Amino acid sequence: MAEQNLYHEITEEGFGIAIEKDGENIFEKQSEFQKTEVFNSRAFGKVLTLDGLMMVTEKDEFFYHEMIVHIPMLTHPNPKNILVIGGGDGGTVRELLKYDSVEHIDMVEIDEVVIEASKKYFPTVSCGLDDKRVSVLVQDAIEFIKDKKDCYDVVLIDSTDPIGPGVGLFNEGFYNNVKRALKKGGIVTPQTEGPFAQSENMKKTYELLRKVFKNVAPYCSPMPTYPGGYWSWGFCSDDIQAPSIDFKADKRADIISKTCKLYNPSLHGAVFQVPNFVKDLTK
Amino acid sequence: MAEQNLYHEITEEGFGIAIEKDGENIFEKQSEFQKTEVFNSRAFGKVLTLDGLMMVTEKDEFFYHEMIVHIPMLTHPNPKNILVIGGGDGGTVRELLKYDSVEHIDMVEIDEVVIEASKKYFPTVSCGLDDKRVSVLVQDAIEFIKDKKDCYDVVLIDSTDPIGPGVGLFNEGFYNNVKRALKKGGIVTPQTEGPFAQSENMKKTYELLRKVFKNVAPYCSPMPTYPGGYWSWGFCSDDIQAPSIDFKADKRADIISKTCKLYNPSLHGAVFQVPNFVKDLTK
């Protein structure tokens, strides 16, 4: 194997993934925020990275996007107005558009280069971004959220790691603003980092979430191309309890499940049953 | 980073893990079956590979060993006699020795070099191998199992992939012999490969298991250093149903859970709630 043509993402501890690149980058652009790169691979099809960190691959993006969307959306009884923070690739919006109840989605992405690259190279991911129910807003979500009140049923924080442009999204002031933007009965679900490979990031994120929301519960799934192959999201709400193991999703879940590679109703409560070490990190 | 000092395990599709090695190999020995290597790493402590494929790391071995042992053992009401096929590192035996009900464990490992390396370099993994309840048998499990009948309550197949010395363990004749070796109410749990990165191996394994056993169910867990970061095991029995989502483990589970980084009673039924694509692979 030509090692010189391996993409590596390796943590500070010295562990990570390697993907054989099929040729050189097919897209590279430095914005004021970060560098977006796209390459082909046999294993994952097209791959998009930001500042060298894995964001999206065609083959495994479904794990992340199905998990961040369907757990909060099918727990909320009737989600109409949705905010996506980050998520410029469009995968989260694609999953949200499966819901008849959804009237409007605001997607607030700071870096339009991510949107541009996804529209050009990831049509199966970005396919919903031109839908008439979607407003794509290229701006800083930290500013956007400051004056919002009682607007959204579900807020999804589809951000990068707490470095670079994502750092301000791991902040109590930001989360208080997100909470104020929720309608009654609203749910916030952020990505909350890798339980195994980024346990310190995850621990700090849950300390923060527990300061702001009454009900906070981590849920986890495999995510092959993210650090440790294992990822987490948070269920956060003041009004709605996190799903228990015997949570029974309503009939929407059967319809959604038929469109999914991962999600099914019996997984819904199961993903909240986390290992002991994840309980310890997030208590 | 010195890329020349990275350990890589990359699948045929061109995807895998990279671990920064801390120095050169501290152990290397070629047996008639395979090459065992041990090296140090910051991320995982000591790492053991067989023919260049990841077997054990000090930091993440708990995922594999807790999953292969505690799911079948806590589903069986009173497991006394246990067979481990493979498992020469000793991690499976270590977990089995947590059960007061266990009277005897036969561990049948084909390659004594694995046992030697684990005893020397992985004392926290191999610690149970000298226990008086354990017989370590260095021989081919395919031969060993041929004349066994009505001997074991639980059989754990802690094997390598279906290449090299492990290939004969993915075979209907072998599984029929394993089944004959079971006592009434017995359970067999093999490792059944990576659902995402080795989906063809997994599919073939379940076709085989369903030919031999009445009740077959996959269960899954993260496993950071195995291909795709995501692993599976099979629950197989003619007499006992696989745990449902609301499976209530008895009081043994609370005691075992206190010794575990992963296992807890609420996970027990949850790990059987697998993604749609895993259902499709294993139906």
Boltz contact constraints between the chains, C-beta under 6 A:
constraints:
  - contact:
      token1: [A, 8]
      token2: [B, 18]
      max_distance: 6.0
  - contact:
      token1: [A, 10]
      token2: [B, 18]
      max_distance: 6.0
  - contact:
      token1: [A, 13]
      token2: [B, 42]
      max_distance: 6.0
  - contact:
      token1: [A, 13]
      token2: [B, 43]
      max_distance: 6.0
  - contact:
      token1: [A, 14]
      token2: [B, 20]
      max_distance: 6.0
  - contact:
      token1: [A, 14]
      token2: [B, 42]
      max_distance: 6.0
  - contact:
      token1: [A, 14]
      token2: [B, 43]
      max_distance: 6.0
  - contact:
      token1: [A, 15]
      token2: [B, 19]
      max_distance: 6.0
  - contact:
      token1: [A, 15]
      token2: [B, 43]
      max_distance: 6.0
  - contact:
      token1: [A, 16]
      token2: [B, 18]
      max_distance: 6.0
  - contact:
      token1: [A, 17]
      token2: [B, 17]
      max_distance: 6.0
  - contact:
      token1: [A, 18]
      token2: [B, 8]
      max_distance: 6.0
  - contact:
      token1: [A, 18]
      token2: [B, 10]
      max_distance: 6.0
  - contact:
      token1: [A, 18]
      token2: [B, 16]
      max_distance: 6.0
  - contact:
      token1: [A, 18]
      token2: [B, 18]
      max_distance: 6.0
  - contact:
      token1: [A, 19]
      token2: [B, 15]
      max_distance: 6.0
  - contact:
      token1: [A, 20]
      token2: [B, 14]
      max_distance: 6.0
  - contact:
      token1: [A, 42]
      token2: [B, 13]
      max_distance: 6.0
  - contact:
      token1: [A, 42]
      token2: [B, 14]
      max_distance: 6.0
  - contact:
      token1: [A, 43]
      token2: [B, 13]
      max_distance: 6.0
  - contact:
      token1: [A, 43]
      token2: [B, 14]
      max_distance: 6.0
  - contact:
      token1: [A, 43]
      token2: [B, 15]
      max_distance: 6.0
  - contact:
      token1: [A, 196]
      token2: [B, 224]
      max_distance: 6.0
  - contact:
      token1: [A, 222]
      token2: [B, 222]
      max_distance: 6.0
  - contact:
      token1: [A, 222]
      token2: [B, 230]
      max_distance: 6.0
  - contact:
      token1: [A, 224]
      token2: [B, 196]
      max_distance: 6.0
  - contact:
      token1: [A, 224]
      token2: [B, 228]
      max_distance: 6.0
  - contact:
      token1: [A, 224]
      token2: [B, 229]
      max_distance: 6.0
  - contact:
      token1: [A, 228]
      token2: [B, 224]
      max_distance: 6.0
  - contact:
      token1: [A, 229]
      token2: [B, 224]
      max_distance: 6.0
  - contact:
      token1: [A, 229]
      token2: [B, 229]
      max_distance: 6.0
  - contact:
      token1: [A, 229]
      token2: [B, 230]
      max_distance: 6.0
  - contact:
      token1: [A, 230]
      token2: [B, 222]
      max_distance: 6.0
  - contact:
      token1: [A, 230]
      token2: [B, 229]
      max_distance: 6.0
  - contact:
      token1: [A, 245]
      token2: [B, 266]
      max_distance: 6.0
  - contact:
      token1: [A, 246]
      token2: [B, 246]
      max_distance: 6.0
  - contact:
      token1: [A, 260]
      token2: [B, 276]
      max_distance: 6.0
  - contact:
      token1: [A, 261]
      token2: [B, 276]
      max_distance: 6.0
  - contact:
      token1: [A, 261]
      token2: [B, 277]
      max_distance: 6.0
  - contact:
      token1: [A, 262]
      token2: [B, 275]
      max_distance: 6.0
  - contact:
      token1: [A, 264]
      token2: [B, 276]
      max_distance: 6.0
  - contact:
      token1: [A, 266]
      token2: [B, 245]
      max_distance: 6.0
  - contact:
      token1: [A, 266]
      token2: [B, 273]
      max_distance: 6.0
  - contact:
      token1: [A, 267]
      token2: [B, 273]
      max_distance: 6.0
  - contact:
      token1: [A, 270]
      token2: [B, 270]
      max_distance: 6.0
  - contact:
      token1: [A, 270]
      token2: [B, 273]
      max_distance: 6.0
  - contact:
      token1: [A, 273]
      token2: [B, 266]
      max_distance: 6.0
  - contact:
      token1: [A, 273]
      token2: [B, 267]
      max_distance: 6.0
  - contact:
      token1: [A, 273]
      token2: [B, 270]
      max_distance: 6.0
  - contact:
      token1: [A, 275]
      token2: [B, 262]
      max_distance: 6.0
  - contact:
      token1: [A, 276]
      token2: [B, 260]
      max_distance: 6.0
  - contact:
      token1: [A, 276]
      token2: [B, 261]
      max_distance: 6.0
  - contact:
      token1: [A, 276]
      token2: [B, 264]
      max_distance: 6.0
  - contact:
      token1: [A, 277]
      token2: [B, 261]
      max_distance: 6.0
